[in-house]
Structures are given as C-alpha cells and as structure tokens.
Amino acid sequence: MLFNTLSKNLAFLLFILISFSAYSQSLEPLKFHHIQDGMSQSSATKLLEDRYGFIWVGTRNGLNKYDGKDFEIFRKSTDNKTGLSHEYVVELYEDGENLLIGTNEGLNLYDRSLNIVTPFPFINEGLHIKDRSFQSVARINGELWLGTESAGLYKYNENTGKISHFTLDNDKLEVVNPRINKIHKIIPLDANRVLIISSYNIIVTNNNLEILNEVQAIENIISAISLEDNNFLLGTNNGSLIRLNVSLTSKIEKDKKQVSPGFGIRSLAKNLDNEFWIGTENNGLYIYSTELEFIRHLEYHVSKPNSISGNSIWSLLCTRNGTMWVAPYKSGLNFYDPEYFKFKHINSDPFNHKSLSNKLVNCFIEDANGNFWIGTDGGGLNYWNRAFDTFEHYALKNKTLNTNVVLSILQNKEDELWLGTWTNGITVFNTKTKKFKELNTENSFLNSNIIIDFLKDKKGHIWIINYFAGVQVYDPNTNSHKNVILNSDVDGVEINSIYQIFEDHLGQMWIGTLNSGLFKLTENNGTWTTTHYSTHNSLSNNFVNTIIQDSESTLWVGTQGGLNKYNAENDSFKAIT
C-alpha cells in the first residue's frame, strides 16, 4: 500500500516536471542586442523615452541621449552654468518639451530648444533645497513635487519660490536604514489626490499634502510602476511583488507575491503584451503575466551571446513600439525588439551543397506553396524549400539553365517563370518540367538581351524593362508587343535609362529612370499619355531608386536625393527631409 502511494506520488511529480519542462522548452528564447560602447558610463541608472522617440539614459557619470545610432553626452558642469549639477543621475522626468533630471546633488533642466542641461533655477525658499538628492519628480497642478533620498517630499512653486515640506512618520519602525525616508514615486491619482510611495510607506494625500490614507509596509519598497485604473506594482528588497489598488475613497488594497526570495526587485516595466518584466539584484530578469503567474526567468550566460549581459537589472523601459530596454549593472544596455530578429540571415555555404548557390541576390518571388525562387548574380536560379531549408540550383554549371545571372523574375503562369538575364534575354522556365527556352534579340521582339525588371499589370500585359533600351509591353493574348517611347520634357530627347516600374491603384504606370526623373503613363482608349517629373518641376533628384504606394493610396518615390511624396491634387511631388 505504501509502495503504491509512493509510486502514485512519484508518477504525479514526474508528470508535473515533464509538463513544466515541456512548457519551458516551448518558449522561444528571447534574443537581446547589446550596446557596450558610446555611453558616458557602463552602468545605466534610469531610462526614459521622450515624446520624440529619443532614449535618455542616466548613468553614474552623466546623461546620455540616444537617437538609435549615436549617443549625445551631457556631463557634470565645470562652471555651474551649463551641465549637470552632479554626475550621478537618479531620476528622469519629461516636463512638457523639456526634461527634469534628478541627481545625487540637485535638480537639473534640459532645455530642448537650446539642447543644453543647466542646474534648475530655484529661487527664494527653493534655494535651501537646491542641493538635495531628488529621487522622484512630478508636476501636479503647475507645481513641482520633489521626492528626496532621505528628507521626505517637497512641493515647490516656481513663481514664488515657496516650498512645502512633507515628512514621513517612521518613528514606530524598528528599522536601521539610511533611506527610510526615501520617496520612490509620486503619482497623481486624479485632480485632487496624489499617491506617494516611500521605502516603508504608501500614502494618499490631497493637493495640500494632507493625508487621506496611509499604509505602512513591512518590507522595504525599492521600485514601483503605475498600471491602469489606479493600480500599481511595487518591488521590495526581499524579492516580493506588491500589487496595489487605490479606490475612489482612497482605500488601499494590496496583495503580495514572492518572486525572487533574497534578491531585491530593483526595476519594473510592463510590455505591450501586458507582461511584467521584473529586474532583480543579482538574480537576472523575471517575466510574469498580469495575473502574476510565472512565464520565464532570464539570466546572463557567457556561452549565450544573445542573453542579457548581467544579472543586476537597474532599470527597465518599454518603448511605444514595444522594444524592451534592459540596463544591467556595469554592462551597458540591452534591448529586445520583437521585430529585430525576425529576419534569418541566409548565405551561401561552401561546405553545404544544398545551401544558397551565391551570396549576391538580385531578386526573389514567393510561390503558392510559400517557397521562394531566388535569382542570384553568379549562381543562377535557386529554389528554396523552406520546410526542409534546402536549395535546388539551376545554373550553367549543372546545365539546368542557360545563365548564371538572373536580374529579375516574373511569375507569368502557375508553372512558368520569366527570368530577366544578363546578356541572355528572357529565359522562360517551366517549374514542373524544369525545361527552359530563351528569348533574345535574334529570335524575338526584345530590344536588349539584358532585362532588368518585369511587371504584369492588372490587364495581364507584361512590361519589360530593357537595359538602356527602353520599355516594351507584351500582350500574351494577342502575342503582340509595343515599344513605349518616353521623351524628356526638358530637352525632348528619348529616355532609355529605365530602372524601376510600378502600377498604382488606378492602373497608372510609373517608370523611374537612372538619371532622367520619373514618368507617369495614363491609358486612354488604348493610347498612353505621359507626364514627366524631374528636378525641373517638383522631384528632389532625377535618379529614382524605388516607387511604392501606401494603404491610403499615397505614392512615395525614393531617389538618390531623398524621399518624395506625391500630391495628386496638384500633380506634383514634395520632398520629405
């Protein structure tokens, strides 16, 4: 009987372990990108995304503004006029167009119009607090609420310089902690109430700093974030999460969950999937659901280059586009972008005969099965079976194609590809039989044996772009063709340097050239009328790289001289700079 009971318990335990293991393995690993260079210091203390999308990084030695490529650094002042009042940044707060920066010694102002940082201009009574360590900042009803590291909270009126001081009643706490009066967060609840979160106190006040309700915490709170509907999430020094709700009557309800026992929760953020990212001190990163159910635990691994770069997570940030920024102690910055690693790099491998035949890819199309036909510059045509991740090669080397250079591909029929080649005209390739035939200047209507682009329009006509030999239109139904003549409006000469072709939602054809601007072709009773756009009227540059139309039917043209937006009302382009 005892044996049977033990067997059942062991079987149940084994089932749980296997289930948990299977669940863990089913999660795709998160891959982090690392930024190690360019910052003023390798330990980021605070992260903020401003209204313009810049990422601001406070460190132990200066402030950094990141534009996605480079860092602009603001350091400690050397003249007490411009620069930070102290190098150690502990708070970042966006205040309208500008930023307020809390440091270990004073508040600072970033003036966006001048792109400079200066010590905050306190006046009158405010001069008495100008050197405080401001750990939290909020502007409420036009006044600044400033939370300090050890002296409670100050409310400051910028017009009069008057200050109001709010101190914490911690006399009953039997705690030895120099940061017992630290204010971690100041959050407006509504027009008349404010939530103040300190190391050991959760307080609701009115705008005059009169206490409406107060709860004293048992554990030391070291992090906090706002959620929706006056809900909040707090992290403690002992590794607990506290979920907090403040009612309309200022009643405070809270429940606690142990997440990282013995390892403090230094940072918190919520991603766009409504998951909580929980940064700990020396125990990595946890991710929990909104129901506070465990999802995963991430740690630094020296053998995994895309893991987080450290296990002490000092700051977390979720940007508007869903990118998660992680600031590990002395380890630069990490970011996880769900879109960043969606692209798999496919390259040729000389030791794998079923890999891509050549790394230079000119063109590709997807077939009905979700596989790809790929034209290369030197390796002929490839067929990529995505399920097996293998490539079939068609080229001169194995005598399965008449060329090694495929410049363009058109799916003409379900089982037929047209391949634009370099010096071999058009290769008509049957995808079922794998047989091919060649159309060139000697046996067909082609003006050139170099075909750089195709387009099949809404009527089934095939537009063919010849290399420096103009545009031709082929009608498969009548087996006939036309040569399209494009003349410059500038000097009247015929333009043959065609590079791009595009059909818009109205069936108008747009043809981009290498150095002669852009043409619009509009059909009327079987004839085409042309409009020429160049630098002589509204186009920013005559070299057209790409043409595209968005979901709102706006046409965009990319040139060597920037992006152009088409205005259909006045039939002209506006350069976007």
ZATOR-444157 format. One line per field, with one value per residue (C-alpha): x, y, z; residue in three letters. Coordinates in steps of 0.1 Angstrom, whole numbers. Layout:
BEGIN
px: c(X_...)
py: c(Y_...)
pz: c(Z_...)
code: c(ALA_...)
//
This chain:
BEGIN
px: c(0_28_46_15_11_48_45_15_32_63_44_25_57_73_42_45_82_78_49_69_99_78_63_97_111_81_90_112_144_145_175_190_210_239_252_285_302_294_278_293_294_285_260_227_206_175_158_132_117_107_78_101_113_148_160_175_200_210_242_266_286_265_233_231_206_204_189_191_226_247_249_250_265_258_283_288_291_325_312_280_261_258_260_247_250_262_273_252_217_189_157_144_110_96_81_64_91_119_133_139_169_173_209_226_231_204_178_186_168_172_161_152_151_188_198_216_214_216_211_175_168_154_145_138_130_138_175_175_168_188_215_191_192_159_149_114_98_62_45_10_-13_16_38_68_66_101_109_143_165_164_143_108_90_90_63_78_61_82_66_70_99_78_83_61_78_62_79_73_63_86_92_74_95_122_144_180_181_196_170_140_125_133_104_104_73_49_18_-13_-44_-69_-73_-74_-54_-17_-1_33_54_83_106_81_50_22_3_-26_-27_-47_-30_-23_-3_-29_-30_-62_-50_-17_-4_30_48_66_92_115_100_127_108_73_53_19_-7_-42_-72_-52_-34_3_31_58_90_107_142_133_122_85_59_31_1_-17_-51_-63_-101_-121_-125_-86_-89_-56_-57_-26_-15_20_37_72_92_129_135_165_172_157_135_152_132_98_82_51_54_29_18_7_35_55_93_110_146_164_197_220_192_185_152_118_87_53_17_-8_-22_13_19_55_64_102_135_163_200_233_252_287_281_250_259_223_214_212_247_243_221_217_190_190_164_138_119_92_91_60_69_73_111_122_154_173_201_223_249_283_271_259_225_205_173_149_130_103_109_147_155_126_149_171_204_206_240_260_279_308_305_268_258_221_227_222_244_257_255_247_209_193_156_131_94_73_53_18_35_53_87_110_125_157_178_215_244_267_248_218_183_177_145_143_122_115_102_135_156_173_181_178_202_196_227_252_274_249_234_200_198_212_226_243_229_192_183_146_118_81_56_38_17_13_40_60_87_101_137_154_191_223_231_207_175_144_146_111_114_88_87_72_93_124_128_136_137_155_140_166_171_176_146_120_109_133_153_181_195_198_164_165_128_93_58_25_-3_-39_-49_-23_1_38_60_97_125_155_189_194_170_136_103_83_48_38_2_1_-35_-26_11_19_41_45_76_69_86_95_107_121_101_134_151_129_154_142_149_161_178_149_153_120_84_53_15_-7_-42_-57_-38_-14_22_51_85_117_149_186_192_162_135_101_73_36_17_-20_-40_-69_-87_-57_-31_-8_-2_30_38_74_86_122_142_130_95_90_112_141_165_165_178_148_156_121_84_57_21_7_-27_-41_-31_-3_26_61_92_127_155_193_183_158_121_93_55_31_2_-25_-45_-18_1_34_59_70_105_104_135)
py: c(0_23_14_21_55_64_52_74_104_99_95_127_145_132_144_179_181_169_193_222_212_209_244_259_244_256_292_307_322_360_373_406_431_447_482_484_515_552_558_581_552_515_515_529_540_554_550_572_575_611_623_624_588_596_573_591_571_583_568_571_595_616_618_602_610_581_586_550_553_576_589_626_630_657_658_675_712_728_764_759_774_746_709_687_697_662_634_606_606_591_604_614_631_646_680_692_699_697_671_673_654_644_638_629_666_688_691_699_711_700_728_712_745_751_715_722_710_735_734_740_777_776_809_822_794_769_778_759_726_730_705_677_643_642_606_613_642_650_682_684_714_735_728_705_677_665_633_631_603_610_641_633_653_690_709_738_768_781_815_824_800_789_753_730_701_667_644_608_594_565_567_534_515_494_496_508_521_554_555_550_584_579_588_564_575_605_597_618_597_623_661_661_632_621_587_588_557_557_530_519_540_540_574_591_628_657_685_703_673_664_626_609_573_556_521_511_484_455_451_478_491_498_501_510_514_527_505_512_524_534_500_499_473_476_457_450_445_409_399_403_419_440_446_478_494_528_532_563_566_563_528_510_473_452_417_402_375_362_363_363_354_372_391_426_438_469_476_470_475_463_453_457_421_430_410_423_424_422_432_419_424_396_372_382_391_375_378_373_375_402_375_373_339_329_329_327_336_351_351_361_331_335_309_326_359_370_366_396_409_410_397_430_449_485_499_487_505_496_520_529_504_476_474_464_481_465_482_456_469_478_460_488_485_455_457_431_441_415_426_428_391_381_381_350_356_332_329_305_278_261_230_226_217_224_260_292_290_326_353_380_380_401_392_367_357_335_307_294_269_295_286_310_313_333_349_353_372_343_313_312_304_288_272_274_247_265_234_215_246_233_249_234_250_258_272_268_246_217_226_232_268_290_317_323_358_363_400_398_372_372_345_345_313_289_267_293_318_346_353_385_377_395_390_361_380_363_327_311_284_257_250_215_200_222_228_263_283_316_347_372_400_375_352_376_413_422_454_441_409_425_426_444_444_430_439_422_448_444_436_408_428_422_453_446_470_467_478_512_501_514_499_472_459_424_411_373_372_385_376_412_439_477_499_526_559_583_617_643_674_692_688_664_636_599_584_548_546_529_514_510_503_504_502_523_516_534_514_542_531_549_545_556_563_563_600_615_616_599_592_587_568_571_549_565_544_522_550_562_598_606_631_638_647_659_684_710_708_690_659_662_641_625_591_570_541_529_536_524_533_531_519_554_555_580_574_576_579_572_590_594_628_617_608_624_624_627_651_640_672_694_666_673_660_673_664_649_659)
pz: c(0_9_-23_-43_-27_-33_-69_-75_-59_-79_-111_-104_-96_-128_-148_-133_-140_-176_-181_-167_-188_-220_-213_-207_-239_-259_-252_-279_-263_-262_-280_-268_-287_-267_-267_-249_-264_-268_-234_-208_-183_-184_-155_-166_-136_-153_-187_-204_-239_-247_-269_-299_-295_-281_-254_-224_-203_-169_-156_-126_-146_-169_-190_-225_-253_-278_-313_-324_-337_-316_-280_-271_-237_-210_-182_-149_-151_-148_-145_-125_-155_-181_-174_-146_-110_-102_-124_-108_-124_-102_-119_-154_-158_-191_-183_-215_-241_-215_-191_-154_-142_-106_-94_-62_-57_-71_-98_-135_-165_-201_-224_-257_-276_-267_-263_-231_-195_-166_-129_-121_-113_-78_-63_-28_-4_-31_-28_5_-12_-45_-34_-23_-39_-58_-64_-79_-97_-107_-119_-104_-109_-120_-90_-87_-63_-54_-36_-19_-8_30_37_25_-1_-11_-31_-49_-65_-94_-95_-58_-48_-19_-6_14_32_38_63_70_104_108_145_151_126_141_110_106_70_59_31_54_42_5_-18_-48_-67_-68_-88_-94_-88_-101_-100_-62_-49_-50_-42_-25_-23_0_13_40_35_10_14_-3_1_-12_-32_1_14_39_44_33_40_48_50_64_45_63_36_21_-12_-38_-71_-83_-116_-125_-142_-153_-132_-101_-99_-91_-89_-62_-58_-24_-12_-3_-37_-33_-57_-41_-63_-51_-57_-45_-46_-52_-14_-10_4_-1_-10_-16_-20_-21_-42_-37_-69_-61_-24_-10_-42_-44_-72_-85_-116_-131_-165_-184_-221_-249_-243_-208_-192_-163_-166_-132_-128_-98_-79_-89_-99_-135_-151_-145_-167_-152_-165_-154_-131_-115_-129_-138_-175_-176_-159_-179_-167_-181_-198_-210_-237_-250_-267_-270_-233_-210_-203_-165_-136_-117_-136_-125_-149_-175_-202_-227_-256_-276_-304_-279_-277_-242_-228_-200_-180_-163_-138_-154_-186_-209_-224_-238_-259_-270_-302_-313_-349_-347_-350_-373_-403_-407_-425_-454_-471_-493_-475_-495_-472_-478_-514_-506_-494_-514_-545_-544_-517_-543_-546_-573_-570_-555_-555_-534_-549_-539_-515_-496_-511_-529_-563_-560_-588_-580_-596_-604_-591_-614_-601_-567_-553_-515_-498_-465_-448_-453_-456_-487_-520_-555_-580_-617_-635_-663_-641_-640_-674_-659_-670_-698_-674_-641_-637_-630_-627_-624_-620_-631_-624_-657_-652_-624_-638_-657_-647_-669_-659_-669_-675_-682_-719_-725_-728_-712_-701_-699_-672_-666_-628_-633_-661_-653_-691_-704_-736_-744_-759_-772_-797_-826_-821_-805_-803_-775_-778_-755_-741_-706_-689_-655_-645_-653_-643_-651_-650_-640_-676_-679_-701_-693_-691_-699_-688_-712_-700_-718_-745_-733_-722_-741_-734_-744_-747_-742_-755_-789_-789_-798_-784_-783_-778_-753_-762_-733_-742_-718_-712_-706_-739_-759_-762_-759_-725_-724_-690_-673_-638_-620_-629_-607_-613_-589_-576_-606_-631_-640_-647_-631_-646_-628_-646_-637_-644_-661_-634_-633_-659_-653_-680_-682_-706_-726_-752_-759_-760_-733_-723_-703_-677_-668_-633_-627_-607_-632_-617_-584_-579_-555_-576_-611_-600_-589_-567_-557_-561_-537_-528_-492_-479_-482_-520_-514_-538_-525_-546_-532_-551_-546_-532_-506_-503_-523_-516_-545_-543_-567_-564_-579_-597_-581_-556_-522_-509_-474_-454)
code: c(MET_LEU_PHE_ASN_THR_LEU_SER_LYS_ASN_LEU_ALA_PHE_LEU_LEU_PHE_ILE_LEU_ILE_SER_PHE_SER_ALA_TYR_SER_GLN_SER_LEU_GLU_PRO_LEU_LYS_PHE_HIS_HIS_ILE_GLN_ASP_GLY_MET_SER_GLN_SER_SER_ALA_THR_LYS_LEU_LEU_GLU_ASP_ARG_TYR_GLY_PHE_ILE_TRP_VAL_GLY_THR_ARG_ASN_GLY_LEU_ASN_LYS_TYR_ASP_GLY_LYS_ASP_PHE_GLU_ILE_PHE_ARG_LYS_SER_THR_ASP_ASN_LYS_THR_GLY_LEU_SER_HIS_GLU_TYR_VAL_VAL_GLU_LEU_TYR_GLU_ASP_GLY_GLU_ASN_LEU_LEU_ILE_GLY_THR_ASN_GLU_GLY_LEU_ASN_LEU_TYR_ASP_ARG_SER_LEU_ASN_ILE_VAL_THR_PRO_PHE_PRO_PHE_ILE_ASN_GLU_GLY_LEU_HIS_ILE_LYS_ASP_ARG_SER_PHE_GLN_SER_VAL_ALA_ARG_ILE_ASN_GLY_GLU_LEU_TRP_LEU_GLY_THR_GLU_SER_ALA_GLY_LEU_TYR_LYS_TYR_ASN_GLU_ASN_THR_GLY_LYS_ILE_SER_HIS_PHE_THR_LEU_ASP_ASN_ASP_LYS_LEU_GLU_VAL_VAL_ASN_PRO_ARG_ILE_ASN_LYS_ILE_HIS_LYS_ILE_ILE_PRO_LEU_ASP_ALA_ASN_ARG_VAL_LEU_ILE_ILE_SER_SER_TYR_ASN_ILE_ILE_VAL_THR_ASN_ASN_ASN_LEU_GLU_ILE_LEU_ASN_GLU_VAL_GLN_ALA_ILE_GLU_ASN_ILE_ILE_SER_ALA_ILE_SER_LEU_GLU_ASP_ASN_ASN_PHE_LEU_LEU_GLY_THR_ASN_ASN_GLY_SER_LEU_ILE_ARG_LEU_ASN_VAL_SER_LEU_THR_SER_LYS_ILE_GLU_LYS_ASP_LYS_LYS_GLN_VAL_SER_PRO_GLY_PHE_GLY_ILE_ARG_SER_LEU_ALA_LYS_ASN_LEU_ASP_ASN_GLU_PHE_TRP_ILE_GLY_THR_GLU_ASN_ASN_GLY_LEU_TYR_ILE_TYR_SER_THR_GLU_LEU_GLU_PHE_ILE_ARG_HIS_LEU_GLU_TYR_HIS_VAL_SER_LYS_PRO_ASN_SER_ILE_SER_GLY_ASN_SER_ILE_TRP_SER_LEU_LEU_CYS_THR_ARG_ASN_GLY_THR_MET_TRP_VAL_ALA_PRO_TYR_LYS_SER_GLY_LEU_ASN_PHE_TYR_ASP_PRO_GLU_TYR_PHE_LYS_PHE_LYS_HIS_ILE_ASN_SER_ASP_PRO_PHE_ASN_HIS_LYS_SER_LEU_SER_ASN_LYS_LEU_VAL_ASN_CYS_PHE_ILE_GLU_ASP_ALA_ASN_GLY_ASN_PHE_TRP_ILE_GLY_THR_ASP_GLY_GLY_GLY_LEU_ASN_TYR_TRP_ASN_ARG_ALA_PHE_ASP_THR_PHE_GLU_HIS_TYR_ALA_LEU_LYS_ASN_LYS_THR_LEU_ASN_THR_ASN_VAL_VAL_LEU_SER_ILE_LEU_GLN_ASN_LYS_GLU_ASP_GLU_LEU_TRP_LEU_GLY_THR_TRP_THR_ASN_GLY_ILE_THR_VAL_PHE_ASN_THR_LYS_THR_LYS_LYS_PHE_LYS_GLU_LEU_ASN_THR_GLU_ASN_SER_PHE_LEU_ASN_SER_ASN_ILE_ILE_ILE_ASP_PHE_LEU_LYS_ASP_LYS_LYS_GLY_HIS_ILE_TRP_ILE_ILE_ASN_TYR_PHE_ALA_GLY_VAL_GLN_VAL_TYR_ASP_PRO_ASN_THR_ASN_SER_HIS_LYS_ASN_VAL_ILE_LEU_ASN_SER_ASP_VAL_ASP_GLY_VAL_GLU_ILE_ASN_SER_ILE_TYR_GLN_ILE_PHE_GLU_ASP_HIS_LEU_GLY_GLN_MET_TRP_ILE_GLY_THR_LEU_ASN_SER_GLY_LEU_PHE_LYS_LEU_THR_GLU_ASN_ASN_GLY_THR_TRP_THR_THR_THR_HIS_TYR_SER_THR_HIS_ASN_SER_LEU_SER_ASN_ASN_PHE_VAL_ASN_THR_ILE_ILE_GLN_ASP_SER_GLU_SER_THR_LEU_TRP_VAL_GLY_THR_GLN_GLY_GLY_LEU_ASN_LYS_TYR_ASN_ALA_GLU_ASN_ASP_SER_PHE_LYS_ALA_ILE_THR)
//
